[in-house]
Amino acid sequence: MEKDRTQICNIISGMLDNPDKHGIYPTAKAYDELEKYIEGVRAEAIGWTHADACVALDNDQDYRLVEIPEILKRASIDLAS
């Protein structure tokens, strides 16, 4: 997704734009920021999936019968922004 690429580029650019006085890049800080971003994206995806399942149940649909590609398609659209 474009927003993921943008965020990753921002983190890496921040690292590359800020070497210390010895020219060493703060990779540990970048790794921490990347891990934090991934953790947030995972939580967002879990929340989205829970909400999607609840909507299906509210509409008397059996979520176990929904095909994974259909779920991924909707998630890609909803989570892109």
N, CA, C and O atoms as a GROMACS GRO file, in nm:
protein
  324
    1MET      N    1   0.083  -0.118   0.000
    1MET     CA    2   0.000   0.000   0.000
    1MET      C    3   0.088   0.125   0.000
    1MET      O    4   0.197   0.127   0.056
    2GLU      N    5   0.037   0.226  -0.063
    2GLU     CA    6   0.113   0.350  -0.078
    2GLU      C    7   0.145   0.414   0.057
    2GLU      O    8   0.255   0.466   0.076
    3LYS      N    9   0.050   0.411   0.151
    3LYS     CA   10   0.076   0.476   0.279
    3LYS      C   11   0.186   0.404   0.356
    3LYS      O   12   0.262   0.467   0.430
    4ASP      N   13   0.196   0.272   0.339
    4ASP     CA   14   0.304   0.197   0.404
    4ASP      C   15   0.439   0.236   0.346
    4ASP      O   16   0.535   0.262   0.419
    5ARG      N   17   0.444   0.240   0.214
    5ARG     CA   18   0.570   0.278   0.147
    5ARG      C   19   0.612   0.418   0.189
    5ARG      O   20   0.730   0.442   0.214
    6THR      N   21   0.518   0.510   0.197
    6THR     CA   22   0.548   0.647   0.237
    6THR      C   23   0.605   0.650   0.378
    6THR      O   24   0.705   0.718   0.404
    7GLN      N   25   0.541   0.578   0.469
    7GLN     CA   26   0.587   0.577   0.608
    7GLN      C   27   0.726   0.514   0.620
    7GLN      O   28   0.812   0.564   0.693
    8ILE      N   29   0.748   0.404   0.550
    8ILE     CA   30   0.879   0.338   0.552
    8ILE      C   31   0.985   0.432   0.496
    8ILE      O   32   1.094   0.444   0.552
    9CYS      N   33   0.954   0.498   0.386
    9CYS     CA   34   1.049   0.594   0.327
    9CYS      C   35   1.079   0.708   0.423
    9CYS      O   36   1.193   0.753   0.432
   10ASN      N   37   0.978   0.756   0.494
   10ASN     CA   38   1.000   0.863   0.592
   10ASN      C   39   1.094   0.818   0.703
   10ASN      O   40   1.183   0.893   0.744
   11ILE      N   41   1.075   0.697   0.751
   11ILE     CA   42   1.160   0.645   0.859
   11ILE      C   43   1.304   0.629   0.810
   11ILE      O   44   1.399   0.672   0.876
   12ILE      N   45   1.320   0.567   0.693
   12ILE     CA   46   1.455   0.547   0.640
   12ILE      C   47   1.520   0.681   0.605
   12ILE      O   48   1.639   0.700   0.631
   13SER      N   49   1.445   0.772   0.546
   13SER     CA   50   1.500   0.904   0.515
   13SER      C   51   1.544   0.977   0.641
   13SER      O   52   1.649   1.041   0.643
   14GLY      N   53   1.463   0.965   0.746
   14GLY     CA   54   1.500   1.027   0.874
   14GLY      C   55   1.631   0.973   0.927
   14GLY      O   56   1.711   1.047   0.983
   15MET      N   57   1.652   0.843   0.908
   15MET     CA   58   1.778   0.782   0.951
   15MET      C   59   1.894   0.834   0.866
   15MET      O   60   1.997   0.875   0.919
   16LEU      N   61   1.876   0.830   0.734
   16LEU     CA   62   1.985   0.869   0.645
   16LEU      C   63   2.018   1.018   0.650
   16LEU      O   64   2.130   1.058   0.620
   17ASP      N   65   1.921   1.098   0.688
   17ASP     CA   66   1.942   1.243   0.696
   17ASP      C   67   2.005   1.287   0.828
   17ASP      O   68   2.037   1.404   0.846
   18ASN      N   69   2.022   1.193   0.921
   18ASN     CA   70   2.069   1.232   1.054
   18ASN      C   71   2.182   1.145   1.107
   18ASN      O   72   2.169   1.087   1.215
   19PRO      N   73   2.292   1.134   1.035
   19PRO     CA   74   2.406   1.058   1.090
   19PRO      C   75   2.464   1.134   1.211
   19PRO      O   76   2.450   1.255   1.222
   20ASP      N   77   2.528   1.059   1.300
   20ASP     CA   78   2.589   1.126   1.415
   20ASP      C   79   2.720   1.192   1.371
   20ASP      O   80   2.754   1.193   1.253
   21LYS      N   81   2.792   1.248   1.466
   21LYS     CA   82   2.913   1.324   1.433
   21LYS      C   83   3.022   1.237   1.370
   21LYS      O   84   3.116   1.290   1.311
   22HIS      N   85   3.011   1.106   1.383
   22HIS     CA   86   3.108   1.014   1.323
   22HIS      C   87   3.060   0.958   1.190
   22HIS      O   88   3.126   0.873   1.130
   23GLY      N   89   2.944   1.006   1.144
   23GLY     CA   90   2.888   0.958   1.017
   23GLY      C   91   2.814   0.826   1.028
   23GLY      O   92   2.786   0.761   0.928
   24ILE      N   93   2.783   0.787   1.151
   24ILE     CA   94   2.711   0.661   1.173
   24ILE      C   95   2.561   0.690   1.176
   24ILE      O   96   2.514   0.780   1.245
   25TYR      N   97   2.488   0.611   1.099
   25TYR     CA   98   2.343   0.629   1.091
   25TYR      C   99   2.275   0.564   1.211
   25TYR      O  100   2.316   0.458   1.256
   26PRO      N  101   2.170   0.629   1.262
   26PRO     CA  102   2.099   0.577   1.380
   26PRO      C  103   2.006   0.460   1.343
   26PRO      O  104   1.883   0.474   1.349
   27THR      N  105   2.065   0.348   1.306
   27THR     CA  106   1.984   0.234   1.262
   27THR      C  107   1.895   0.180   1.374
   27THR      O  108   1.782   0.138   1.348
   28ALA      N  109   1.944   0.180   1.497
   28ALA     CA  110   1.864   0.127   1.608
   28ALA      C  111   1.734   0.207   1.622
   28ALA      O  112   1.628   0.150   1.644
   29LYS      N  113   1.745   0.338   1.609
   29LYS     CA  114   1.625   0.423   1.617
   29LYS      C  115   1.530   0.392   1.501
   29LYS      O  116   1.409   0.383   1.520
   30ALA      N  117   1.586   0.376   1.380
   30ALA     CA  118   1.502   0.345   1.264
   30ALA      C  119   1.433   0.210   1.282
   30ALA      O  120   1.315   0.196   1.251
   31TYR      N  121   1.507   0.110   1.334
   31TYR     CA  122   1.446  -0.022   1.358
   31TYR      C  123   1.332  -0.010   1.459
   31TYR      O  124   1.226  -0.070   1.442
   32ASP      N  125   1.354   0.068   1.565
   32ASP     CA  126   1.248   0.088   1.665
   32ASP      C  127   1.124   0.152   1.603
   32ASP      O  128   1.012   0.110   1.631
   33GLU      N  129   1.145   0.252   1.517
   33GLU     CA  130   1.032   0.318   1.452
   33GLU      C  131   0.961   0.224   1.355
   33GLU      O  132   0.838   0.226   1.346
   34LEU      N  133   1.037   0.143   1.282
   34LEU     CA  134   0.976   0.045   1.191
   34LEU      C  135   0.895  -0.058   1.269
   34LEU      O  136   0.784  -0.093   1.229
   35GLU      N  137   0.951  -0.108   1.380
   35GLU     CA  138   0.878  -0.205   1.463
   35GLU      C  139   0.749  -0.144   1.518
   35GLU      O  140   0.644  -0.209   1.520
   36LYS      N  141   0.757  -0.020   1.562
   36LYS     CA  142   0.639   0.049   1.615
   36LYS      C  143   0.534   0.065   1.505
   36LYS      O  144   0.415   0.045   1.530
   37TYR      N  145   0.578   0.100   1.384
   37TYR     CA  146   0.484   0.114   1.273
   37TYR      C  147   0.416  -0.019   1.241
   37TYR      O  148   0.294  -0.025   1.225
   38ILE      N  149   0.496  -0.126   1.233
   38ILE     CA  150   0.440  -0.258   1.203
   38ILE      C  151   0.342  -0.301   1.311
   38ILE      O  152   0.236  -0.356   1.280
   39GLU      N  153   0.375  -0.277   1.437
   39GLU     CA  154   0.284  -0.310   1.547
   39GLU      C  155   0.151  -0.236   1.531
   39GLU      O  156   0.045  -0.294   1.553
   40GLY      N  157   0.157  -0.109   1.494
   40GLY     CA  158   0.035  -0.031   1.475
   40GLY      C  159  -0.048  -0.081   1.358
   40GLY      O  160  -0.171  -0.087   1.366
   41VAL      N  161   0.020  -0.118   1.249
   41VAL     CA  162  -0.051  -0.169   1.132
   41VAL      C  163  -0.118  -0.303   1.165
   41VAL      O  164  -0.231  -0.328   1.123
   42ARG      N  165  -0.049  -0.388   1.240
   42ARG     CA  166  -0.108  -0.516   1.280
   42ARG      C  167  -0.234  -0.493   1.365
   42ARG      O  168  -0.337  -0.557   1.344
   43ALA      N  169  -0.224  -0.402   1.460
   43ALA     CA  170  -0.340  -0.374   1.546
   43ALA      C  171  -0.456  -0.320   1.463
   43ALA      O  172  -0.571  -0.357   1.486
   44GLU      N  173  -0.426  -0.233   1.368
   44GLU     CA  174  -0.530  -0.178   1.281
   44GLU      C  175  -0.596  -0.290   1.199
   44GLU      O  176  -0.718  -0.291   1.184
   45ALA      N  177  -0.516  -0.382   1.147
   45ALA     CA  178  -0.569  -0.492   1.067
   45ALA      C  179  -0.655  -0.586   1.152
   45ALA      O  180  -0.760  -0.632   1.107
   46ILE      N  181  -0.612  -0.613   1.273
   46ILE     CA  182  -0.691  -0.698   1.362
   46ILE      C  183  -0.823  -0.630   1.395
   46ILE      O  184  -0.929  -0.694   1.393
   47GLY      N  185  -0.819  -0.501   1.424
   47GLY     CA  186  -0.942  -0.427   1.453
   47GLY      C  187  -1.035  -0.425   1.334
   47GLY      O  188  -1.156  -0.441   1.349
   48TRP      N  189  -0.980  -0.404   1.214
   48TRP     CA  190  -1.061  -0.403   1.094
   48TRP      C  191  -1.128  -0.538   1.074
   48TRP      O  192  -1.247  -0.545   1.043
   49THR      N  193  -1.053  -0.647   1.091
   49THR     CA  194  -1.107  -0.781   1.072
   49THR      C  195  -1.218  -0.810   1.173
   49THR      O  196  -1.319  -0.871   1.139
   50HIS      N  197  -1.198  -0.769   1.296
   50HIS     CA  198  -1.302  -0.788   1.398
   50HIS      C  199  -1.429  -0.713   1.359
   50HIS      O  200  -1.539  -0.768   1.367
   51ALA      N  201  -1.413  -0.588   1.318
   51ALA     CA  202  -1.529  -0.509   1.277
   51ALA      C  203  -1.598  -0.571   1.156
   51ALA      O  204  -1.720  -0.574   1.149
   52ASP      N  205  -1.520  -0.619   1.059
   52ASP     CA  206  -1.576  -0.682   0.940
   52ASP      C  207  -1.656  -0.806   0.978
   52ASP      O  208  -1.764  -0.830   0.923
   53ALA      N  209  -1.604  -0.884   1.071
   53ALA     CA  210  -1.676  -1.004   1.117
   53ALA      C  211  -1.805  -0.965   1.189
   53ALA      O  212  -1.908  -1.030   1.172
   54CYS      N  213  -1.799  -0.860   1.268
   54CYS     CA  214  -1.919  -0.815   1.340
   54CYS      C  215  -2.027  -0.767   1.244
   54CYS      O  216  -2.145  -0.796   1.264
   55VAL      N  217  -1.988  -0.696   1.140
   55VAL     CA  218  -2.084  -0.650   1.039
   55VAL      C  219  -2.149  -0.770   0.972
   55VAL      O  220  -2.270  -0.773   0.952
   56ALA      N  221  -2.068  -0.869   0.939
   56ALA     CA  222  -2.123  -0.991   0.877
   56ALA      C  223  -2.222  -1.059   0.970
   56ALA      O  224  -2.330  -1.100   0.926
   57LEU      N  225  -2.188  -1.070   1.096
   57LEU     CA  226  -2.279  -1.133   1.193
   57LEU      C  227  -2.407  -1.052   1.209
   57LEU      O  228  -2.516  -1.109   1.218
   58ASP      N  229  -2.395  -0.918   1.212
   58ASP     CA  230  -2.513  -0.833   1.221
   58ASP      C  231  -2.606  -0.851   1.101
   58ASP      O  232  -2.727  -0.831   1.111
   59ASN      N  233  -2.547  -0.889   0.988
   59ASN     CA  234  -2.624  -0.913   0.866
   59ASN      C  235  -2.660  -1.060   0.847
   59ASN      O  236  -2.694  -1.104   0.737
   60ASP      N  237  -2.651  -1.136   0.957
   60ASP     CA  238  -2.684  -1.279   0.958
   60ASP      C  239  -2.602  -1.359   0.858
   60ASP      O  240  -2.652  -1.456   0.799
   61GLN      N  241  -2.476  -1.320   0.838
   61GLN     CA  242  -2.386  -1.393   0.750
   61GLN      C  243  -2.288  -1.474   0.835
   61GLN      O  244  -2.250  -1.433   0.944
   62ASP      N  245  -2.250  -1.589   0.785
   62ASP     CA  246  -2.150  -1.673   0.852
   62ASP      C  247  -2.013  -1.632   0.801
   62ASP      O  248  -1.976  -1.664   0.688
   63TYR      N  249  -1.938  -1.563   0.884
   63TYR     CA  250  -1.808  -1.510   0.843
   63TYR      C  251  -1.710  -1.620   0.806
   63TYR      O  252  -1.615  -1.598   0.730
   64ARG      N  253  -1.732  -1.739   0.859
   64ARG     CA  254  -1.644  -1.851   0.826
   64ARG      C  255  -1.654  -1.890   0.680
   64ARG      O  256  -1.565  -1.956   0.627
   65LEU      N  257  -1.762  -1.849   0.615
   65LEU     CA  258  -1.782  -1.885   0.475
   65LEU      C  259  -1.730  -1.779   0.377
   65LEU      O  260  -1.732  -1.800   0.256
   66VAL      N  261  -1.683  -1.668   0.430
   66VAL     CA  262  -1.630  -1.562   0.344
   66VAL      C  263  -1.490  -1.603   0.297
   66VAL      O  264  -1.406  -1.643   0.377
   67GLU      N  265  -1.467  -1.592   0.168
   67GLU     CA  266  -1.338  -1.630   0.111
   67GLU      C  267  -1.232  -1.525   0.147
   67GLU      O  268  -1.259  -1.405   0.144
   68ILE      N  269  -1.112  -1.571   0.179
   68ILE     CA  270  -1.003  -1.484   0.217
   68ILE      C  271  -0.972  -1.378   0.111
   68ILE      O  272  -0.951  -1.262   0.147
   69PRO      N  273  -0.968  -1.411  -0.018
   69PRO     CA  274  -0.940  -1.306  -0.117
   69PRO      C  275  -1.041  -1.190  -0.111
   69PRO      O  276  -1.005  -1.075  -0.133
   70GLU      N  277  -1.166  -1.221  -0.081
   70GLU     CA  278  -1.268  -1.115  -0.069
   70GLU      C  279  -1.239  -1.027   0.053
   70GLU      O  280  -1.254  -0.905   0.046
   71ILE      N  281  -1.200  -1.088   0.163
   71ILE     CA  282  -1.166  -1.012   0.284
   71ILE      C  283  -1.045  -0.923   0.256
   71ILE      O  284  -1.045  -0.805   0.291
   72LEU      N  285  -0.943  -0.979   0.192
   72LEU     CA  286  -0.823  -0.901   0.160
   72LEU      C  287  -0.853  -0.786   0.067
   72LEU      O  288  -0.796  -0.677   0.081
   73LYS      N  289  -0.940  -0.809  -0.028
   73LYS     CA  290  -0.978  -0.702  -0.122
   73LYS      C  291  -1.043  -0.586  -0.048
   73LYS      O  292  -1.007  -0.470  -0.070
   74ARG      N  293  -1.138  -0.616   0.039
   74ARG     CA  294  -1.205  -0.510   0.116
   74ARG      C  295  -1.109  -0.441   0.211
   74ARG      O  296  -1.112  -0.319   0.225
   75ALA      N  297  -1.023  -0.521   0.276
   75ALA     CA  298  -0.926  -0.463   0.370
   75ALA      C  299  -0.831  -0.370   0.298
   75ALA      O  300  -0.799  -0.263   0.350
   76SER      N  301  -0.785  -0.409   0.180
   76SER     CA  302  -0.693  -0.324   0.103
   76SER      C  303  -0.755  -0.189   0.071
   76SER      O  304  -0.688  -0.086   0.074
   77ILE      N  305  -0.882  -0.190   0.039
   77ILE     CA  306  -0.953  -0.066   0.007
   77ILE      C  307  -0.972   0.018   0.133
   77ILE      O  308  -0.939   0.137   0.134
   78ASP      N  309  -1.024  -0.043   0.238
   78ASP     CA  310  -1.055   0.029   0.361
   78ASP      C  311  -0.932   0.080   0.434
   78ASP      O  312  -0.935   0.190   0.491
   79LEU      N  313  -0.824   0.004   0.433
   79LEU     CA  314  -0.706   0.039   0.510
   79LEU      C  315  -0.604   0.121   0.431
   79LEU      O  316  -0.499   0.158   0.484
   80ALA      N  317  -0.635   0.148   0.305
   80ALA     CA  318  -0.540   0.222   0.221
   80ALA      C  319  -0.524   0.368   0.261
   80ALA      O  320  -0.422   0.430   0.229
   81SER      N  321  -0.621   0.421   0.329
   81SER     CA  322  -0.613   0.564   0.363
   81SER      C  323  -0.575   0.585   0.509
   81SER      O  324  -0.563   0.699   0.554
   0.00000   0.00000   0.00000
